Amino acid sequence: MIARKFYIRGLVQGVGFRHFVQTAAAKHQVKGYVRNLSDGRVEAFAQGAEIEVIGFRDDLATGPRYSRVEHVEELVEDPVDVFRTFRIER
């Protein structure tokens, strides 16, 4: 199991990005969260099997139809035994 934190920059707020990320998390069976940041970016934390986290990251880089992803920053994190699901945080 691996864990990653992602910071996504671009047109990623107000376009259904967090719901897209939650759907991608279910598709890749990763656990964690997604939330909007006050600076206009979106933050996501995901943990799961390496191949699934990689697929999740690739989906983040694509984004939903009306988004425009300019950059995805990826940080290596330690897996934590806190998440049972993937949730949208406010």
VENHU-V218095 format. One record per residue. N is the residue number from 1. SS is DSSP state (a for helix, b for strand, c for the rest). PHI is phi in radians with two decimals (NA if undefined). OMEGA is omega in radians with two decimals (none if undefined). Layout:
BEGIN
[[N,SS,PHI,OMEGA] [N,SS,PHI,OMEGA]]
END
This chain:
BEGIN
[[1,c,NA,3.07] [2,b,-2.19,3.09] [3,b,-2.39,3.12] [4,b,-2.45,2.98] [5,b,-1.94,-3.11] [6,b,-2.12,2.99] [7,b,-2.06,-3.06] [8,b,-1.92,-3.09] [9,b,-2.05,3.11] [10,b,2.41,3.04] [11,b,-1.51,-3.00] [12,c,-2.25,3.05] [13,c,-2.11,-3.14] [14,c,1.43,-3.11] [15,c,-2.24,-3.14] [16,c,1.36,-3.06] [17,a,-1.13,-3.10] [18,a,-1.11,3.10] [19,a,-1.18,3.05] [20,a,-1.04,-3.13] [21,a,-1.13,3.12] [22,a,-1.10,3.09] [23,a,-1.15,3.10] [24,a,-1.11,3.12] [25,a,-1.10,3.11] [26,a,-1.13,3.12] [27,a,-1.03,-3.08] [28,a,-1.69,3.10] [29,c,0.97,3.05] [30,c,-1.85,3.14] [31,b,-2.02,3.12] [32,b,2.60,-3.09] [33,b,-2.71,2.99] [34,b,-2.43,3.10] [35,b,-2.72,3.03] [36,b,-1.37,3.04] [37,c,-1.89,-3.08] [38,c,-1.16,-3.14] [39,c,-1.56,3.09] [40,c,1.70,3.10] [41,c,-1.50,3.00] [42,b,-2.05,3.08] [43,b,-1.93,3.07] [44,b,-2.35,3.03] [45,b,-2.07,-3.13] [46,b,-2.42,3.02] [47,b,-2.43,-3.12] [48,b,2.90,3.10] [49,c,-1.12,-3.07] [50,a,-0.93,-3.10] [51,a,-1.07,-3.14] [52,a,-1.29,3.11] [53,a,-1.15,3.09] [54,a,-1.12,3.09] [55,a,-1.08,3.09] [56,a,-1.06,3.12] [57,a,-1.02,3.13] [58,a,-1.09,3.08] [59,a,-1.15,3.09] [60,a,-1.02,-3.11] [61,a,-1.18,3.12] [62,a,-1.49,-3.14] [63,c,1.26,3.12] [64,c,-1.33,-3.00] [65,c,-0.88,-3.03] [66,c,-1.64,3.11] [67,c,-1.53,3.01] [68,b,-2.48,-3.12] [69,b,-1.44,3.13] [70,b,-1.69,-3.09] [71,b,-2.80,3.02] [72,b,-2.12,3.06] [73,b,-1.60,-3.10] [74,b,-2.12,3.12] [75,b,-2.06,3.10] [76,b,-1.35,3.13] [77,b,-2.18,3.01] [78,c,-1.48,3.05] [79,c,-1.05,3.12] [80,c,-2.20,-3.12] [81,c,-1.71,-3.09] [82,c,-1.98,-2.99] [83,c,-1.65,3.05] [84,c,-1.84,-3.12] [85,c,-2.46,2.98] [86,b,-1.99,-3.04] [87,b,-2.24,3.00] [88,b,-1.62,3.10] [89,c,-1.77,3.13] [90,c,-1.61,none]]
END
